[in-house]
Amino acid sequence: MALDTKNEFRVSMLASGSSGNCTFIETPKQKILVDCGLSGKKIQESMNKIGRDLAEVDTILVTHEHRDHVHGLGVLARKYGMNLYANEATWKAMPTSVGKIKTEQKHVFEMGELKTFGDIDVQSYGVSHDAAAPQFYSFHFEGKQFVMLTDTGYVSDRLRALLRNAD
């Protein structure tokens, strides 16, 4: 299903908590999942509830390697062939439970980088959490900003500044 207007930006929290995390970010030209902490089947069911299909997703961004953020990653990667992004330390720390992922699907998105995916800019930033190199993301589209910040033990002045301008 396409968005109704030319410059619509939608965020859908599919799951959030210790039992699993998954967020769907949608613009007219890009469909992104942030984390896949549920089973592939549960993520598809959650997508169906918002009228979307996993086959539409272009990209998955990984925040860190904990199971409640990557449980369904390998299954979705193998089934749908999506591009996956995480920083190098997270790729190295990824649990073997995600299974084999094709090299061409794995991309590096280091902390502090800005990448453009279709019509949306994504800035990565580090957080304080007990993982190899946890990072979250700030999404910029048509003058709007959505910032993800969970699983952190400390909010620095730098992060406060980032959050201050979020919509």
C-alpha positions in Angstrom: 0.0 0.0 0.0 1.5 3.4 -1.0 1.3 6.5 1.2 -1.5 8.8 0.3 0.5 12.0 0.1 3.8 13.0 -1.5 5.6 13.9 1.7 4.2 11.6 4.4 6.5 10.2 7.1 5.2 7.4 9.3 6.6 5.6 12.3 5.0 2.5 13.7 6.2 0.9 16.9 5.6 -2.8 16.2 7.1 -4.0 19.5 9.1 -2.3 22.3 10.3 -4.0 25.5 12.5 -6.8 26.8 10.4 -9.4 24.9 11.3 -7.8 21.5 11.8 -4.5 19.7 10.9 -3.6 16.2 10.0 -0.2 14.5 8.8 0.4 11.0 9.8 3.7 9.4 8.0 4.7 6.2 8.3 7.4 3.6 7.0 7.5 0.0 10.3 6.0 -1.3 11.7 4.0 1.6 10.5 1.3 4.0 12.9 0.6 7.0 12.7 -1.7 10.0 14.8 -0.8 13.0 15.6 -4.0 14.8 13.9 -7.4 14.5 13.5 -8.6 18.1 10.5 -10.7 17.4 10.1 -13.9 15.3 9.7 -13.3 11.6 6.1 -14.6 11.9 5.3 -12.1 14.7 6.9 -9.2 12.8 4.8 -10.1 9.7 1.6 -10.2 11.8 2.4 -6.8 13.3 3.1 -5.4 9.8 -0.3 -6.8 8.6 -2.0 -5.0 11.5 -0.8 -1.7 10.1 -1.7 -2.7 6.5 1.9 -3.3 5.4 3.9 -6.4 4.2 7.5 -7.4 5.0 8.1 -7.8 1.3 7.9 -4.0 1.0 10.8 -3.4 3.4 14.0 -2.2 1.8 16.4 -2.0 4.8 16.9 -3.2 8.3 18.9 -1.1 10.7 20.3 -2.9 13.8 20.9 -1.0 17.0 22.8 -3.7 18.9 23.3 -7.5 19.1 21.0 -8.3 22.0 18.4 -11.0 21.3 15.4 -8.7 21.9 16.7 -6.6 19.0 17.9 -9.3 16.5 15.8 -12.5 17.2 14.1 -12.4 13.7 17.0 -10.8 11.8 18.4 -13.9 10.1 15.0 -15.3 9.1 13.9 -12.0 7.5 17.3 -11.6 5.8 17.1 -15.0 4.2 13.4 -14.9 3.3 13.3 -11.4 1.9 16.9 -10.5 0.9 16.8 -7.1 2.6 19.9 -4.9 3.1 21.1 -5.0 6.7 23.0 -2.3 8.4 25.0 -2.4 11.7 28.3 -1.1 12.9 31.4 -3.4 12.6 31.5 -4.2 16.3 27.8 -5.2 16.3 28.3 -7.4 13.3 31.2 -9.1 15.1 29.2 -9.5 18.3 26.0 -10.8 16.6 24.9 -14.1 18.1 25.2 -17.2 16.1 21.4 -17.6 16.5 20.8 -15.2 13.6 22.3 -17.8 11.3 24.0 -17.3 8.0 23.4 -14.0 6.2 24.7 -13.4 2.7 27.8 -11.1 2.7 26.2 -8.9 0.0 23.3 -8.1 2.4 25.5 -7.0 5.3 26.5 -3.4 5.3 28.4 -1.3 7.8 26.9 1.8 9.3 29.3 3.2 11.9 28.4 5.6 14.8 28.3 9.2 13.8 27.7 8.5 10.1 24.9 10.0 8.1 23.5 7.8 5.3 20.7 8.5 2.8 18.2 5.7 2.1 16.0 6.7 -0.8 14.3 10.0 0.4 15.3 9.8 4.1 18.5 10.7 5.8 19.6 8.6 8.8 22.1 9.7 11.4 23.6 7.1 13.7 24.8 7.9 17.3 26.2 5.9 20.2 24.5 5.3 23.5 25.5 4.0 26.9 24.3 0.3 27.1 25.9 -3.1 27.8 26.5 -4.2 24.3 29.5 -4.2 21.9 28.8 -0.8 20.3 25.2 0.1 20.7 23.8 2.8 18.4 20.5 4.3 17.7 19.2 6.5 14.9 17.8 9.9 14.0 15.6 10.0 10.9 15.3 13.2 8.8 12.6 13.7 6.2 11.1 16.8 4.7 12.1 19.0 7.7 10.8 16.4 10.2 13.0 14.5 12.7 12.3 11.2 14.6 14.9 10.1 17.1 15.1 6.6 18.6 16.6 6.4 22.0 16.0 3.4 24.2 18.3 0.9 26.1 20.5 3.6 27.4 21.8 4.1 30.9 23.0 7.7 30.4 21.8 10.7 28.3 24.7 13.0 27.6 24.4 16.7 26.8 25.1 15.8 23.1 22.1 13.4 23.1 19.9 15.9 24.8 20.7 18.4 22.0 19.8 15.8 19.4 16.5 15.1 21.2 15.6 18.7 21.7 15.0 19.2 17.9 13.0 16.0 17.4 9.4 16.1 16.3 
